[in-house]
Amino acid sequence: MNRWALQRYTTAEVWLRTQTDRAARYVSRRITDDRGQTSFEYLGIAVVIAVIIGVLTSTTDIGRAVKKAITNEITKIAGGGGK
């Protein structure tokens, strides 16, 4: 192999390794950069639970009874007298 071809091959190999290393660092950062993800998952679960409770309290007799009991207790605590 002549000197010119060897120099071109070496330059291409160094460039390719640099690009590969850069891509690997980018991918590893993207995979491990999930800070705060758990809090969003908990928030999503809380929203789903709140929606389910809201639907149950407005559509079923048991839900209405629970809602009335909770409202009465909150009124008692707040000093409203309650029933």
C-alpha positions in Angstrom: 0.0 0.0 0.0 1.5 3.3 -0.9 1.8 6.2 1.5 -1.0 8.3 0.1 -3.5 5.5 0.4 -2.4 4.6 3.9 -2.8 8.3 5.0 -6.3 8.4 3.4 -7.2 5.1 5.1 -6.0 6.4 8.5 -7.8 9.7 8.2 -11.1 7.9 7.2 -10.7 5.5 10.1 -10.1 8.2 12.7 -13.1 10.2 11.3 -15.3 7.1 11.5 -14.3 6.3 15.0 -14.9 9.9 16.1 -18.4 9.8 14.6 -19.2 6.5 16.2 -18.0 7.6 19.6 -20.1 10.8 19.3 -23.2 8.8 18.3 -22.7 6.4 21.2 -22.4 9.3 23.7 -25.5 10.9 22.3 -27.5 7.7 22.5 -26.3 6.9 26.1 -27.2 10.4 27.2 -30.7 10.1 25.7 -31.3 6.7 27.4 -30.1 7.8 30.9 -31.6 11.3 30.8 -35.0 10.5 32.2 -34.8 12.6 35.4 -38.3 13.5 36.7 -40.0 10.7 34.8 -41.3 9.0 37.9 -43.1 12.1 39.1 -44.9 12.4 35.8 -46.0 8.8 36.1 -47.3 9.3 39.6 -49.1 12.5 38.4 -50.7 10.5 35.6 -51.9 7.8 38.0 -53.3 10.4 40.4 -55.3 12.0 37.6 -56.7 8.7 36.5 -57.8 7.9 40.0 -59.3 11.3 40.4 -61.3 10.9 37.2 -62.5 7.5 38.3 -63.6 8.8 41.7 -65.3 11.8 40.0 -67.3 9.5 37.7 -68.3 7.2 40.5 -69.5 10.0 42.8 -71.7 11.5 40.1 -73.2 8.4 38.6 -73.8 5.9 41.4 -75.9 5.9 44.5 -73.0 4.7 46.6 -70.9 7.5 45.1 -73.5 10.1 46.0 -73.7 8.7 49.6 -69.9 8.9 50.0 -69.9 12.4 48.6 -72.6 13.5 50.9 -70.9 12.0 54.0 -67.5 13.6 53.1 -69.2 16.9 52.5 -71.0 16.7 55.8 -67.8 15.9 57.7 -65.9 18.8 56.0 -68.8 21.1 56.9 -68.5 19.9 60.6 -64.8 20.5 60.6 -65.1 23.9 59.1 -67.7 24.9 61.8 -70.8 24.9 59.6 -72.8 22.6 61.9 -73.5 19.8 59.5 -76.4 17.4 59.6 
